[in-house]
Amino acid sequence: MGSRPLSPLPDPDGVLLVDKPSGWTSHDVVAAVRGRFRLRKVGHGGTLDPMATGLLVVLIGRATRLADRFMNSDKAYVGVMRLGIETDTEDADGRVVAERDISGVTETALREALARRTGDVWQVPPMISAIKRGGQPLYKLARRGQVVEREPRLIHIYEFSLLEFAPPRAKFQLRCTKGTYVRTLCADVGRDLGCGAFLEELTRTHSGDLALEDAAPLKEILDGDRAALEARLRRMETFAPLP
């Protein structure tokens, strides 16, 4: 008789901090970690757009129960907006729909435009988003050429400050509540300035108290073995009592 197959190893329980590369969706990262280490329960604590890089909180095993905790946490980013151009997705992945002169935009005017977007802000979500209307994500409707009315959502911007202005690009720092669409903020600033703008680069630096500097590059994680993965995990008890 042949030997019985070994039972799969149980999932470890913990929080994995991943430095997500550009071009990967958050789902791609979850699927890669799940497949590489033959895990059953893997999730994440807050979506990053494919073009964005930086901190993605990956939840493994029973830590997936903490998803809402991380989804609801404040976030921080460093990004670059490109003035003078609008795209249909409000970011670098979209099609250019308008170009305007920016010669009249001063650093003072830009700083003032950013400052006006701080505090409580009612933001209309973009059509390219995962928000559902009639069971369909808005981005699927947008791909069919449909534009539907979206209800504004109240967000809070703690900080939206200029780090560097090298026209046509402006590097900024942002601290905000959950559900903030950074590309929409950039597009709104462009409209305020009368020249248009889109989000060219974005890196998430913080999710709640968790920092990008403590995350490992995705490739490094996937190149390691299961023992290395488990050594990187933060115990879920660190974040909340066991459910």
C-alpha positions as CSV (number, residue, x, y, z in Angstrom):
1,M,0.0,0.0,0.0
2,G,1.2,3.5,-0.8
3,S,1.8,6.0,2.0
4,R,-1.0,8.4,2.9
5,P,-0.5,11.9,1.7
6,L,0.6,14.3,4.4
7,S,-2.1,16.7,5.7
8,P,-1.6,20.3,4.7
9,L,0.0,22.5,7.3
10,P,-2.4,24.7,9.2
11,D,-2.4,28.4,8.4
12,P,-0.3,30.5,10.7
13,D,-2.2,33.4,12.3
14,G,-0.7,36.9,11.9
15,V,-0.3,40.2,10.1
16,L,2.2,40.5,7.2
17,L,3.4,43.9,6.1
18,V,4.1,44.0,2.4
19,D,5.8,46.6,0.3
20,K,3.6,46.3,-2.8
21,P,5.2,47.0,-6.2
22,S,3.5,49.0,-8.9
23,G,1.4,47.0,-11.4
24,W,0.0,44.5,-8.9
25,T,-3.5,44.7,-7.6
26,S,-4.1,44.0,-3.9
27,H,-5.9,40.8,-4.9
28,D,-2.8,39.8,-6.9
29,V,-0.7,40.1,-3.8
30,V,-3.1,38.1,-1.7
31,A,-3.3,35.4,-4.4
32,A,0.5,35.2,-4.7
33,V,1.0,34.8,-1.0
34,R,-1.8,32.2,-0.7
35,G,-0.5,30.2,-3.6
36,R,3.2,30.4,-2.7
37,F,2.7,29.1,0.8
38,R,-0.4,27.0,0.2
39,L,-2.5,28.9,2.7
40,R,-6.3,28.8,2.9
41,K,-7.3,32.1,4.5
42,V,-5.6,35.2,3.3
43,G,-7.0,38.8,3.0
44,H,-5.8,42.4,3.2
45,G,-6.6,45.4,5.3
46,G,-7.1,48.1,2.6
47,T,-6.9,48.2,-1.2
48,L,-4.1,49.9,-3.1
49,D,-4.7,50.8,-6.8
50,P,-2.5,48.8,-9.2
51,M,-0.3,51.8,-10.0
52,A,0.3,52.6,-6.3
53,T,3.2,51.2,-4.3
54,G,3.8,50.9,-0.6
55,L,2.3,49.4,2.5
56,L,-0.3,46.6,2.0
57,V,-1.4,44.9,5.2
58,V,-1.9,41.2,4.4
59,L,-3.9,39.1,6.9
60,I,-3.3,35.4,7.3
61,G,-5.4,32.7,9.2
62,R,-7.5,34.0,12.0
63,A,-6.0,37.5,11.5
64,T,-8.4,37.9,8.6
65,R,-11.0,38.6,11.3
66,L,-9.2,41.9,11.8
67,A,-9.9,43.2,8.3
68,D,-12.4,45.8,9.3
69,R,-10.0,47.2,11.9
70,F,-7.4,47.9,9.3
71,M,-9.8,49.0,6.6
72,N,-11.1,51.6,9.0
73,S,-7.7,53.0,10.0
74,D,-6.3,56.3,8.9
75,K,-3.8,56.2,6.0
76,A,-0.8,58.3,5.0
77,Y,0.7,58.7,1.5
78,V,3.4,60.5,-0.4
79,G,2.5,61.1,-4.0
80,V,3.1,63.1,-7.2
81,M,0.5,65.0,-9.2
82,R,1.0,66.1,-12.7
83,L,-0.5,69.5,-13.5
84,G,-1.9,70.6,-16.8
85,I,-3.3,67.2,-17.9
86,E,-6.5,65.4,-17.1
87,T,-7.1,61.7,-17.6
88,D,-10.3,59.7,-17.7
89,T,-9.2,57.7,-14.6
90,E,-7.7,60.6,-12.8
91,D,-4.4,58.8,-12.6
92,A,-1.5,57.7,-14.9
93,D,-3.3,54.6,-16.1
94,G,-5.9,56.6,-17.9
95,R,-6.4,58.2,-21.3
96,V,-5.5,61.9,-21.6
97,V,-8.8,63.9,-22.1
98,A,-7.5,67.5,-21.7
99,E,-4.3,69.5,-21.7
100,R,-3.9,73.0,-20.4
101,D,-1.2,75.6,-19.9
102,I,0.2,75.8,-16.3
103,S,2.5,78.8,-16.7
104,G,0.2,80.9,-14.4
105,V,0.2,78.4,-11.6
106,T,2.4,79.6,-8.7
107,E,3.7,77.6,-5.7
108,T,1.7,79.9,-3.5
109,A,-1.5,79.2,-5.4
110,L,-0.8,75.4,-5.3
111,R,-0.2,75.5,-1.5
112,E,-3.4,77.4,-1.0
113,A,-5.3,74.9,-3.2
114,L,-4.0,72.0,-1.1
115,A,-4.9,73.8,2.1
116,R,-8.5,74.3,1.0
117,R,-8.8,70.5,0.7
118,T,-8.0,69.8,4.3
119,G,-10.5,69.2,7.1
120,D,-13.9,67.7,6.5
121,V,-14.4,67.2,2.7
122,W,-17.4,65.9,0.7
123,Q,-15.8,63.8,-2.0
124,V,-17.6,62.3,-5.0
125,P,-16.1,58.8,-5.7
126,P,-14.7,58.3,-9.2
127,M,-16.4,56.0,-11.7
128,I,-13.2,53.9,-11.8
129,S,-13.8,52.5,-8.3
130,A,-15.1,49.3,-6.7
131,I,-18.1,50.9,-5.2
132,K,-21.2,49.0,-6.4
133,R,-24.4,50.3,-8.0
134,G,-27.1,47.7,-8.5
135,G,-24.6,44.9,-7.7
136,Q,-22.2,46.1,-10.4
137,P,-18.8,47.7,-9.5
138,L,-18.7,51.2,-10.9
139,Y,-15.5,50.5,-12.9
140,K,-17.4,47.8,-14.9
141,L,-20.1,50.3,-15.8
142,A,-17.4,52.8,-16.7
143,R,-15.8,50.3,-19.1
144,R,-19.1,50.1,-20.9
145,G,-19.2,53.8,-21.3
146,Q,-21.8,54.4,-18.5
147,V,-21.6,57.3,-16.1
148,V,-23.9,57.2,-13.1
149,E,-24.6,59.7,-10.3
150,R,-22.5,59.0,-7.2
151,E,-23.4,60.1,-3.7
152,P,-20.7,62.3,-2.1
153,R,-18.9,60.8,0.9
154,L,-17.6,62.7,3.9
155,I,-13.9,62.2,4.5
156,H,-11.4,64.0,6.6
157,I,-8.0,65.3,5.4
158,Y,-5.6,65.8,8.3
159,E,-2.7,67.0,6.1
160,F,-2.3,67.8,2.4
161,S,1.0,69.5,2.1
162,L,3.4,70.4,-0.7
163,L,6.8,68.7,-0.4
164,E,8.3,69.9,-3.7
165,F,7.1,71.9,-6.7
166,A,9.0,71.3,-10.0
167,P,6.5,72.2,-12.7
168,P,4.6,70.4,-14.1
169,R,4.9,68.0,-11.1
170,A,4.1,68.6,-7.5
171,K,5.2,66.1,-4.7
172,F,2.8,66.0,-1.7
173,Q,2.2,64.4,1.6
174,L,-1.3,63.3,2.6
175,R,-2.8,62.0,5.9
176,C,-6.5,61.1,5.6
177,T,-9.3,58.9,6.8
178,K,-10.4,55.6,5.2
179,G,-12.2,55.7,1.8
180,T,-10.3,58.7,0.5
181,Y,-9.6,58.6,-3.3
182,V,-6.3,60.4,-3.6
183,R,-6.5,60.6,-7.4
184,T,-9.8,62.4,-7.0
185,L,-8.2,64.9,-4.6
186,C,-5.5,65.6,-7.2
187,A,-8.1,66.1,-10.0
188,D,-10.1,68.5,-7.7
189,V,-6.9,70.5,-7.0
190,G,-6.3,70.7,-10.8
191,R,-9.8,72.0,-11.3
192,D,-9.4,74.6,-8.5
193,L,-6.2,75.8,-10.2
194,G,-7.9,75.9,-13.6
195,C,-5.3,73.7,-15.3
196,G,-6.3,70.1,-14.5
197,A,-4.2,67.5,-12.8
198,F,-3.9,63.7,-12.4
199,L,-2.2,61.4,-9.9
200,E,1.1,60.3,-11.4
201,E,2.7,58.4,-8.5
202,L,1.5,57.2,-5.1
203,T,3.1,55.4,-2.2
204,R,1.2,54.4,1.0
205,T,3.5,55.1,3.9
206,H,1.3,54.3,6.9
207,S,-1.9,52.4,7.7
208,G,-2.9,53.3,11.2
209,D,0.2,52.8,13.4
210,L,1.9,50.5,10.8
211,A,4.7,51.9,8.7
212,L,6.1,51.1,5.3
213,E,9.6,51.1,6.7
214,D,8.7,47.9,8.6
215,A,7.4,46.1,5.5
216,A,9.3,43.7,3.3
217,P,9.3,43.8,-0.6
218,L,6.8,41.4,-2.1
219,K,9.6,39.6,-4.1
220,E,11.6,39.0,-1.0
221,I,8.6,37.5,0.8
222,L,7.8,35.2,-2.2
223,D,11.4,34.1,-2.6
224,G,11.5,32.9,1.1
225,D,10.2,29.7,2.6
226,R,7.4,29.2,5.0
227,A,9.6,29.5,8.1
228,A,10.7,33.0,6.8
229,L,7.1,33.9,6.2
230,E,6.1,33.0,9.7
231,A,9.0,34.8,11.2
232,R,7.7,38.0,9.5
233,L,4.2,37.7,10.9
234,R,3.0,40.1,13.6
235,R,0.9,38.3,16.2
236,M,-2.7,39.3,15.9
237,E,-2.9,39.6,19.7
238,T,-0.8,42.7,19.2
239,F,-3.7,44.5,17.5
240,A,-6.8,43.2,19.3
241,P,-7.9,40.5,21.8
242,L,-8.5,37.1,20.2
243,P,-12.0,36.9,18.8
